[in-house]
């Protein structure tokens, strides 16, 4: 499976700097979907979380229980909606 390339148009829509050619691996895309649909099932040391945070697609918050939970940002939600329209 090929990585999802965020083309120049998508980069401008999602607010990435011009000329930046980021790619989401299948694992990163699957992790983003998992954060959206089952954030309590994500291991906090999962490697893909770092890349998703750098792209501001997720945020790691601390709920009252003390356990940090990942959540999809509005930018990540927009990306997931765009990907679902392409399929």
Secondary structure as a PSIPRED ss2 file (coil, helix, strand):
# PSIPRED VFORMAT (PSIPRED V4.0)

   1 X C   1.000  0.000  0.000
   2 X C   1.000  0.000  0.000
   3 X C   1.000  0.000  0.000
   4 X E   0.000  0.000  1.000
   5 X E   0.000  0.000  1.000
   6 X C   1.000  0.000  0.000
   7 X C   1.000  0.000  0.000
   8 X H   0.000  1.000  0.000
   9 X H   0.000  1.000  0.000
  10 X H   0.000  1.000  0.000
  11 X H   0.000  1.000  0.000
  12 X H   0.000  1.000  0.000
  13 X H   0.000  1.000  0.000
  14 X C   1.000  0.000  0.000
  15 X C   1.000  0.000  0.000
  16 X C   1.000  0.000  0.000
  17 X C   1.000  0.000  0.000
  18 X C   1.000  0.000  0.000
  19 X C   1.000  0.000  0.000
  20 X C   1.000  0.000  0.000
  21 X C   1.000  0.000  0.000
  22 X C   1.000  0.000  0.000
  23 X E   0.000  0.000  1.000
  24 X E   0.000  0.000  1.000
  25 X C   1.000  0.000  0.000
  26 X H   0.000  1.000  0.000
  27 X H   0.000  1.000  0.000
  28 X H   0.000  1.000  0.000
  29 X H   0.000  1.000  0.000
  30 X H   0.000  1.000  0.000
  31 X H   0.000  1.000  0.000
  32 X H   0.000  1.000  0.000
  33 X H   0.000  1.000  0.000
  34 X H   0.000  1.000  0.000
  35 X H   0.000  1.000  0.000
  36 X H   0.000  1.000  0.000
  37 X H   0.000  1.000  0.000
  38 X H   0.000  1.000  0.000
  39 X H   0.000  1.000  0.000
  40 X H   0.000  1.000  0.000
  41 X H   0.000  1.000  0.000
  42 X C   1.000  0.000  0.000
  43 X C   1.000  0.000  0.000
  44 X C   1.000  0.000  0.000
  45 X C   1.000  0.000  0.000
  46 X C   1.000  0.000  0.000
  47 X C   1.000  0.000  0.000
  48 X H   0.000  1.000  0.000
  49 X H   0.000  1.000  0.000
  50 X H   0.000  1.000  0.000
  51 X H   0.000  1.000  0.000
  52 X H   0.000  1.000  0.000
  53 X H   0.000  1.000  0.000
  54 X H   0.000  1.000  0.000
  55 X C   1.000  0.000  0.000
  56 X C   1.000  0.000  0.000
  57 X C   1.000  0.000  0.000
  58 X E   0.000  0.000  1.000
  59 X E   0.000  0.000  1.000
  60 X E   0.000  0.000  1.000
  61 X E   0.000  0.000  1.000
  62 X E   0.000  0.000  1.000
  63 X C   1.000  0.000  0.000
  64 X C   1.000  0.000  0.000
  65 X C   1.000  0.000  0.000
  66 X C   1.000  0.000  0.000
  67 X C   1.000  0.000  0.000
  68 X E   0.000  0.000  1.000
  69 X E   0.000  0.000  1.000
  70 X E   0.000  0.000  1.000
  71 X E   0.000  0.000  1.000
  72 X E   0.000  0.000  1.000
  73 X C   1.000  0.000  0.000
  74 X H   0.000  1.000  0.000
  75 X H   0.000  1.000  0.000
  76 X H   0.000  1.000  0.000
  77 X H   0.000  1.000  0.000
  78 X H   0.000  1.000  0.000
  79 X H   0.000  1.000  0.000
  80 X H   0.000  1.000  0.000
  81 X H   0.000  1.000  0.000
  82 X H   0.000  1.000  0.000
  83 X H   0.000  1.000  0.000
  84 X H   0.000  1.000  0.000
  85 X H   0.000  1.000  0.000
  86 X H   0.000  1.000  0.000
  87 X C   1.000  0.000  0.000
